[in-house]
């Protein structure tokens, strides 16, 4: 059974699983190596295809996790016949993240319909979820070679009235039940017996229901069953024990768990960091070119909240230059939207100030580095899906280890700061 490429995060959103991330990395590196061999090394198509196939097969065998792509990146030049190690590694660092975003998007587009059909399917049953959870374990288990005692037990299971009398059958040794070579069903029972015995006993007359809904009109996903004063059956205990695994559909119900899902402090009515950074950089481009007409045309296409952000950005810049800003007077000149009180506008201004400070900090961290790296890292620190592994691949283009480590540490801190403002 294939490992899932998508999974749901704590907020109920589909994201790439560990396997999905690995495949996205794999596809991104494959694309970059193919381009490098054909363009950089000038390999003919036949050689490019041959070397690429051999290299990717080796990566598939030897790279077990996403972290291996970074830790073993220095081996790739020798694998493809590139004598200039730094040249290839720097090329991968410069282009990896942009390529990775494309392969991630392609995987999401391909796998999302299948994931929704599976996880959001109202007709899902516990048996299918159990199969999904443990199918790989069954498939990976070595084949069971039946002993003579097991063959006898199987024969007894299928005895019919026309079968020869039991006296003529080979006797089944009593110790077969404790055989060192048990049947698969015996293995499963032995494996789960402890779990059954440790499960709390259900009180007489209680209802075994995987989900206690606050809305009594919602139908229970699993038929309710009365214990009628008896101890619950193993299947009932199994269902109760693994109910959270069985029931992953995004229904508005409570599982009774006291665990709190972490929630970021959101500035819900304002812009997320990535949008603010993008419009700020676009605005800086018009200013650098002194293209007033182009700026006016671009500004007219922005959404109201984006226009408001630019006005707030200008006010914050004036304030940083020492000017005194009368916010109540400026309030009427802003692109005010429904619900935007003066207090709320001042809160947005604080968010803009934090965004601008972050951009300044990043420029300071990258002093002496190229502008292209700044743009890549600006995207990195503003994305809620960014990971340290992505940053490590991106920083391959920084040759000085000390500078690389310093940039890495600072960028991870900036990324953590920006998580508070993710929508």
ABEGO torsion letter per residue (X at the ends): XBBBABBBBAAGBBBBBAAAAAAAAAAAAAAAAAAAAAAAAGBBAAAAAAAAAAAAAAAAAABABAAAAAAAAAAAAAAAGBABAAAAAAAAAAAAAAAAAAAAAAAAAAAAAAAAAAAABAABBAAAAAAAAAAAAAAABBBBBBBAAAAAAAAAAABBAABBBAAABBBBBAAAAABABBBAAAAAAAAAAAAAAABBBBBBGBBBBABBBABAABBBABBBBBAGGBBBBAAAAAAAAAAAAABABBBBBBAGBABBBBBBBBBAABBBAAAAAAAAAAAAAAAAAGBAAAAAAAAAABBAAAAAAAAAAAAAAAAAAGBBBBAAAAAAABBBBBGBBAAAAAAAAAAAAAAAAAAAAAAAAABGBBAAAAAAAAAAAABAABBAAAAAAAAAABABAAAAAAAAAAAAAAAAAAAAABX
